Amino acid sequence: MCGSIGWPTTVAGHARVATSPASASAAAWGDPAIIARCGLDALGPTTDPCVTVDGVDWVVRELSDGTAATTYGRDPAIEVLAPSAYGPVSLLLPAFAEAARALPTTGRTCT
């Protein structure tokens, strides 16, 4: 499922860049890189903040140098790692909505 995911060509105006190792289930944009990867286990219930962006639910976690957003209610899950230089990760998530909506749902939603 993740091998044929339709990653966006640009994110926040940044072109896609090569990943190492190259993988159809991972992609990157810009420098420092915004990284997305597909194939994570679906998230279970959590107390982390959950936001809905363009019809896709995401669990957002602050990291020491940025933010991680993981699809909620999708299996497999997509994770987007955004360096703090890009601001709130929620502003980047619309670029990933189409790819996320292509993944099967689990019935879980943000409440």
C-alpha positions, 0 to 999 in steps of 0.5 A, a space after each residue: 500500500 505504501 509503495 504506491 502512495 502518491 506523495 506531493 511534488 512540493 510541500 510549502 513551496 519546497 521541491 522533493 529531494 532524494 532520500 537515502 536509502 531511496 524508498 517509495 514509502 518515504 519522501 523528503 522536501 526542502 532543506 532542512 528536510 520535511 520528511 514523510 514516511 508511510 507504513 507505521 502502525 496505526 495509532 491507538 487511543 492517545 492523550 496527545 493533541 489531535 487535529 483534523 486538516 482537510 478531512 484527515 485526522 492527525 496526532 501532533 507531538 512536539 519534538 526537540 527540533 520540530 514537530 511530528 504529525 501522524 495520521 490517526 484512524 489510518 492503517 498503515 499510518 503516515 508520519 510527517 516530521 517537520 523541522 521547527 524552521 517551517 513553523 506549525 506542522 498543521 500548515 504543512 499537512 494539507 499537502 499530505 491529505 490526498 495521500 492520507 485519504 488513500 489509506 484504509 480507515 480504522 474507524 478512529 477519529 479525533 474527538 
